[in-house]
């Protein structure tokens, strides 16, 4: 498969209609692969052109002030970062999670607080990720010399 084969996925991502599990996949791939980041940027540019060409809608008086007040309230109630919370946890695999690219790191650290690594077989561990999706999302740690377990990508 080539980058061009995923145009529909990137367009759905840019339009904000992609499932959160697939958003995590796209964002992680974009963090790791410059060609994916460029493809996502193209899709976001195209989506922006369509958005800007839409007829402007009227908003109620005070909408901007209300939105800014909600942002201020959200930021005032912010908890310590997931990274800092997870850093206080002792456990096997934490250092590996800290080395993951964002946004996968934040999701993995948050999930690690409740799910922990599960040993599947010699050299293979799994962490179930809470991606805010109905899809099952897992991160695998496969030690050198081990093989990927048989699996499919069909739901």
C-alpha positions as CSV (number, residue, x, y, z in Angstrom):
1,X,0.0,0.0,0.0
2,X,1.2,3.5,-0.7
3,X,0.4,6.8,1.0
4,X,-2.1,7.6,-1.8
5,X,-4.1,4.5,-0.9
6,X,-5.2,6.2,2.3
7,X,-6.5,9.5,0.9
8,X,-10.0,8.7,2.1
9,X,-8.8,8.0,5.7
10,X,-6.8,11.3,5.7
11,X,-9.7,13.2,4.3
12,X,-12.0,11.8,7.0
13,X,-9.4,12.7,9.6
14,X,-9.2,16.3,8.4
15,X,-13.0,16.6,8.3
16,X,-13.2,15.4,11.9
17,X,-15.3,12.3,11.1
18,X,-12.8,9.6,11.7
19,X,-13.2,7.2,14.7
20,X,-11.0,8.1,17.6
21,X,-9.1,4.8,17.3
22,X,-8.2,5.6,13.7
23,X,-7.4,9.2,14.6
24,X,-4.8,7.8,17.1
25,X,-3.4,5.6,14.3
26,X,-3.2,8.5,11.8
27,X,-1.6,10.9,14.3
28,X,0.9,8.3,15.5
29,X,1.9,7.5,11.9
30,X,2.2,11.2,11.1
31,X,4.5,11.6,14.1
32,X,6.7,8.8,12.9
33,X,6.6,9.2,9.1
34,X,7.1,12.5,7.3
35,X,5.3,11.3,4.2
36,X,2.2,10.6,6.3
37,X,2.5,14.0,8.0
38,X,2.6,15.6,4.5
39,X,-0.4,13.7,3.3
40,X,-2.4,14.6,6.4
41,X,-1.4,18.3,6.0
42,X,-2.6,18.2,2.4
43,X,-5.9,16.7,3.5
44,X,-6.3,19.4,6.2
45,X,-5.5,22.1,3.6
46,X,-8.1,20.8,1.2
47,X,-10.7,20.5,4.1
48,X,-9.8,24.1,5.1
49,X,-10.5,25.3,1.6
50,X,-13.9,23.7,1.6
51,X,-14.6,25.0,5.1
52,X,-13.7,28.6,4.1
53,X,-15.9,28.4,1.0
54,X,-19.0,27.7,3.1
55,X,-21.5,30.4,3.7
56,X,-20.8,32.0,7.1
57,X,-23.3,31.3,9.8
58,X,-24.5,33.9,12.3
59,X,-23.6,33.3,15.9
60,X,-25.4,34.6,18.9
61,X,-24.3,37.7,20.7
62,X,-21.7,36.8,23.3
63,X,-20.7,33.5,21.7
64,X,-17.0,34.4,21.7
65,X,-17.1,35.4,25.3
66,X,-18.9,32.2,26.3
67,X,-16.4,30.1,24.4
68,X,-13.4,31.8,26.0
69,X,-15.0,31.4,29.4
70,X,-15.4,27.7,28.9
71,X,-11.8,27.4,27.8
72,X,-10.7,29.3,31.0
73,X,-12.9,27.1,33.2
74,X,-11.5,24.0,31.6
75,X,-7.9,25.1,32.0
76,X,-8.5,26.1,35.6
77,X,-9.7,22.6,36.4
78,X,-6.8,20.9,34.7
79,X,-5.3,18.0,36.5
80,X,-1.6,17.2,36.5
81,X,-0.5,15.8,33.2
82,X,-1.0,12.2,32.5
83,X,2.7,11.9,31.9
84,X,3.5,13.3,35.4
85,X,0.9,11.0,37.0
86,X,2.2,8.0,35.2
87,X,5.8,8.9,36.0
88,X,5.0,8.3,39.6
89,X,3.9,4.8,38.9
90,X,6.5,2.1,39.3
91,X,6.3,-0.7,36.9
92,X,7.8,-2.7,34.0
93,X,7.4,-1.0,30.7
94,X,6.9,2.6,31.9
95,X,10.2,3.8,30.4
96,X,9.2,2.3,27.0
97,X,5.9,4.2,27.1
98,X,7.7,7.5,27.9
99,X,9.6,7.0,24.7
100,X,6.6,6.7,22.4
101,X,5.6,9.5,20.1
102,X,2.7,11.7,20.9
103,X,-0.3,11.2,20.9
104,X,0.3,7.5,21.4
105,X,2.4,8.3,24.5
106,X,-0.4,10.1,26.3
107,X,-3.0,7.4,25.5
108,X,-0.6,4.6,26.5
109,X,0.4,6.3,29.8
110,X,-3.2,7.0,30.6
111,X,-4.2,3.4,29.8
112,X,-1.2,2.0,31.7
113,X,-2.5,3.5,35.0
114,X,-5.5,1.1,34.8
115,X,-4.7,-1.7,32.5
116,X,-1.0,-2.5,32.9
117,X,0.9,-4.8,30.5
118,X,-0.4,-8.3,30.0
119,X,2.0,-11.1,29.2
120,X,0.8,-13.2,26.3
121,X,3.7,-15.5,25.7
122,X,7.4,-15.5,26.0
123,X,8.6,-12.0,24.8
124,X,5.2,-10.6,23.9
125,X,3.2,-8.2,26.1
126,X,0.0,-6.3,25.3
127,X,-1.4,-3.1,26.7
128,X,-5.1,-2.4,26.1
129,X,-5.5,1.3,25.1
130,X,-8.4,3.5,26.1
131,X,-8.8,5.4,22.8
132,X,-12.3,6.6,23.3
133,X,-13.6,4.3,20.7
134,X,-15.7,1.2,20.4
135,X,-12.9,-0.4,18.5
136,X,-10.4,-2.6,20.4
137,X,-7.0,-0.8,20.4
138,X,-3.9,-2.5,21.8
139,X,-0.2,-1.8,21.9
140,X,2.1,-4.7,21.6
141,X,5.7,-5.0,23.0
142,X,7.4,-7.7,21.0
143,X,10.9,-8.6,22.1
144,X,13.7,-9.0,19.5
145,X,13.6,-12.5,18.1
146,X,9.9,-13.1,18.7
147,X,7.4,-13.2,15.9
148,X,4.2,-11.3,15.6
149,X,1.2,-13.4,16.6
150,X,-1.2,-14.4,13.8
151,X,-3.9,-11.8,13.6
152,X,-6.2,-9.9,11.2
153,X,-7.3,-6.4,10.9
154,X,-10.9,-7.2,10.3
155,X,-13.4,-6.4,13.0
